[in-house]
Amino acid sequence: MIVFELICPDQHRFEGWFSSGADFDAQKGRGLLECPVCGKSEVSKLPTAKIRRQEGAAAPTEPTSAPAGGGGTVTPSAVPPAPGMPTLQQMVAYVLANTENVGKNFAEEARKIHYKEAPERQIRGVATREETEELLDEGIPVMPLPIPNPSDLH
């Protein structure tokens, strides 16, 4: 499996998991990819750092930037966000400030909102992979987000 960071024309960023780079190209060519936020099918891969270690070499003790020709080790702080794009920390802060935490009741509450049995609002919470897949199968837009435990935030 390979994970690509993807982006749509509206600058929504998300991950896609593929069996290979050719699998990504094939799915894109057949129009099978779409943004989970806006549904647009014009999806592109974002550039990623290639991290390589020579056989038998120990991991570097200090972070280094990748040379222009590729290779090397890249630390997250060495790769600035695209101009005008919020950082992951800013996005997490926005989600935490602008959503209601429904905890483990996420799937149930998402269904109630979707079927207009509860007031419409932005929610976040915890769902199993199976619950997430079921919600998506029902046409309920959900998206996994990397929101860390608040006690882990600095």
C-alpha positions as CSV (number, residue, x, y, z in Angstrom):
1,M,0.0,0.0,0.0
2,I,1.1,3.6,-0.7
3,V,-0.5,6.7,0.8
4,F,-0.7,9.9,-1.3
5,E,-1.6,13.3,0.0
6,L,-4.2,14.6,-2.5
7,I,-5.8,18.0,-3.2
8,C,-8.8,19.2,-5.1
9,P,-9.2,22.5,-7.0
10,D,-10.8,24.0,-3.9
11,Q,-7.6,23.2,-2.0
12,H,-9.2,20.5,0.2
13,R,-6.4,18.2,1.2
14,F,-6.9,14.5,2.1
15,E,-5.2,11.1,1.9
16,G,-5.7,8.3,-0.6
17,W,-4.5,4.8,-0.2
18,F,-3.5,2.9,-3.4
19,S,-1.8,-0.4,-4.2
20,S,0.7,1.5,-6.4
21,G,1.3,4.8,-8.2
22,A,-0.1,3.1,-11.3
23,D,-3.3,2.3,-9.4
24,F,-3.7,6.0,-8.5
25,D,-3.2,6.9,-12.2
26,A,-5.7,4.3,-13.3
27,Q,-8.4,5.4,-10.8
28,K,-7.9,9.0,-11.7
29,G,-8.1,8.2,-15.4
30,R,-11.4,6.4,-14.9
31,G,-12.8,9.3,-12.8
32,L,-13.1,7.2,-9.6
33,L,-11.5,9.7,-7.3
34,E,-13.3,12.6,-5.7
35,C,-12.7,15.0,-2.9
36,P,-14.5,13.8,0.3
37,V,-15.3,17.4,1.2
38,C,-16.8,18.9,-2.0
39,G,-17.1,15.9,-4.3
40,K,-15.0,17.3,-7.1
41,S,-13.2,14.7,-9.2
42,E,-10.3,16.9,-10.3
43,V,-7.9,15.4,-7.8
44,S,-4.1,15.8,-7.9
45,K,-1.2,14.4,-5.9
46,L,0.7,16.8,-3.7
47,P,4.5,16.6,-3.8
48,T,6.0,14.5,-1.0
49,A,9.4,14.0,0.3
50,K,11.1,10.8,-0.6
51,I,12.9,9.4,2.4
52,R,15.7,6.9,1.8
53,R,18.3,5.3,4.0
54,Q,21.3,3.5,2.6
55,E,21.5,-0.2,3.5
56,G,23.2,-0.7,6.8
57,A,23.3,3.1,7.5
58,A,22.0,4.2,10.9
59,A,19.3,6.7,11.1
60,P,20.6,10.3,11.2
61,T,21.0,11.8,14.6
62,E,20.1,15.3,13.5
63,P,17.3,16.3,11.0
64,T,18.6,17.4,7.6
65,S,16.8,18.9,4.6
66,A,16.6,16.9,1.4
67,P,19.1,18.0,-1.3
68,A,17.7,19.4,-4.5
69,G,18.3,16.1,-6.3
70,G,16.1,14.1,-3.8
71,G,17.1,11.6,-1.1
72,G,18.0,12.6,2.4
73,T,15.7,12.9,5.4
74,V,13.1,15.6,5.7
75,T,11.6,16.7,9.0
76,P,8.1,18.1,9.0
77,S,9.4,21.5,10.1
78,A,11.7,21.5,7.1
79,V,8.8,21.4,4.6
80,P,6.8,24.6,4.9
81,P,3.1,24.5,4.1
82,A,2.0,25.8,0.7
83,P,1.5,29.6,0.6
84,G,-1.9,30.5,1.9
85,M,-2.6,26.9,3.3
86,P,-3.2,26.5,7.0
87,T,-0.9,24.3,9.0
88,L,-2.3,21.0,10.5
89,Q,-2.2,22.6,13.9
90,Q,-4.3,25.5,12.6
91,M,-6.8,23.1,11.0
92,V,-7.1,21.0,14.1
93,A,-7.7,24.2,16.2
94,Y,-10.4,25.3,13.8
95,V,-12.2,21.9,13.9
96,L,-12.0,21.8,17.7
97,A,-13.4,25.4,18.0
98,N,-16.1,25.0,15.5
99,T,-17.6,21.5,16.1
100,E,-19.5,19.7,18.8
101,N,-17.8,16.7,20.3
102,V,-20.4,13.8,20.4
103,G,-17.7,11.2,21.3
104,K,-18.6,7.6,20.7
105,N,-22.1,8.6,19.6
106,F,-20.7,10.0,16.3
107,A,-22.3,7.5,13.9
108,E,-25.7,7.6,15.6
109,E,-25.7,11.4,15.8
110,A,-24.4,11.8,12.1
111,R,-27.4,9.6,11.0
112,K,-29.9,11.7,13.0
113,I,-28.6,14.9,11.5
114,H,-28.6,13.4,8.0
115,Y,-32.1,12.1,8.3
116,K,-33.3,15.4,9.9
117,E,-34.1,13.8,13.2
118,A,-31.7,16.2,15.0
119,P,-30.7,19.8,14.4
120,E,-28.1,20.4,11.7
121,R,-24.7,21.2,13.1
122,Q,-21.0,20.4,12.7
123,I,-20.0,17.5,14.8
124,R,-16.9,15.4,15.6
125,G,-16.4,12.2,17.5
126,V,-15.2,8.7,17.3
127,A,-16.3,6.0,14.9
128,T,-14.9,2.6,14.0
129,R,-13.8,1.9,10.4
130,E,-16.9,-0.2,9.9
131,E,-19.2,2.6,11.2
132,T,-17.4,5.1,8.9
133,E,-17.8,2.8,5.9
134,E,-21.5,2.3,6.7
135,L,-22.1,6.1,7.0
136,L,-20.4,6.6,3.6
137,D,-22.5,3.8,2.0
138,E,-25.6,5.6,3.2
139,G,-24.4,8.8,1.5
140,I,-23.6,10.6,4.8
141,P,-20.5,12.7,4.3
142,V,-17.9,12.0,6.9
143,M,-14.1,12.3,6.9
144,P,-11.5,10.9,9.3
145,L,-9.3,13.7,10.8
146,P,-6.0,13.4,12.6
147,I,-7.2,15.1,15.8
148,P,-4.9,14.3,18.7
149,N,-5.9,14.0,22.3
150,P,-6.1,17.5,23.7
151,S,-3.7,16.6,26.4
152,D,-1.0,15.8,23.7
153,L,-1.3,19.4,22.3
154,H,1.4,21.9,23.2
